[in-house]
Amino acid sequence: MASAIIIGVVLVLDVLAFVLAIGAEKRRSTAYVNVNAAAQPYCVYGSDAATAYGVGAMLLLLASQVVIMVATKCFCCGRALSPGRWRALAGFCFIACW
């Protein structure tokens, strides 16, 4: 039962991160060229909500990774894996998922 709850929590966090990433893509900042009094053009950018959405998505993915690491007692959240191929595979999967 506990593993189903963990899978559900991770799934919800990942779906929310995906929604925020789509929102960030939709809210990308736009720019237009304006001319000052000396007839020099310069760019004016709108509000940048996309950055906040992107940071929020990254934090949700990080929280998902922490939940998985705490539940599996992997890396820094429990007894370390003994050196060998399983530890190398865990490290590779941890890096590849980002």
N, C-alpha and C positions, 0 to 999 in steps of 0.2 A: 504493500500500500504506500509506503514511504517513497518508493521509486516513482510511482505514478504521480505523486504530488510534486516531486522534484521535476519530473518531465513536464508537468503542467506549468509550473512556475517558469521554467526555462523557455517553454514555448510562448507563454504570454510575454515575457521580456523581449524575446526575439521578434515577435510580431509587432510589438510596440516600437521597437527600434526600426523595423522595416517601414512602418507607417511614418515615423519621423523622418526617415531618409527620403521617402517619396515627397513628404511635405517640404523638405529642404530643397529638393530639386524643383518643385513648383514655385518656391518663393525666392529663387535666385535673385540677387540684386541686379537692377537695371541701371543703366547710365545714359545720360544725354549730354550733349555738348552745349555749353553756354558761353556767351561772350561778355567779357567785362568792359568797363568804361574805356580802357585803352585798346579795345578791339583785339584782345588776345583771347583765344578760345581756351576753355578749361572744362574738365569733366565734373559732372555733379552726379553722385550716386544716391540711390534711394536707401531706405532702411535695410539692414542686413539681418533679417530674421532667419535666413538659411543657416548662418553660423550657429545660432543658438539651437536650431533643430538638429544640426549635425553633431554638436557636442552632446546634446541630450541622447541621440541615438548611440553614440560611442559609449556614454556612461551606462546606458541600459545593456549594451553588449558586454561591457566590463562586469556589470553586476551579474549577468548570466554566467560568465566565466567563473566568478567568485563562488556562486551557488554550486556549480559543478565541482570546483576544486574542493570546497568544504564537504560536500556530500561524498566525494570519492576519496577524501583525505590524500589528495595528490599534491605534490610539490611542497609548498610551505604550510599547508593546513593539516599536517599529520605526519605520521612516520614516513620517512623518505623511502622511495623505491630503491632497492639494491641496484648497484651499477650493473648494467647489462643491456640487452636489446630492448627490454620492455621500458626501461627508463629512457632510452634513446627514442623509442617510438612515442612515448608520452610527450617528450620534449618537442619532437618533430610535429606532432598533432597540435600541440599548444601554439607553436609558432605559425603553423600553416593555417590555423583557423582565423588568424588575424590578417 
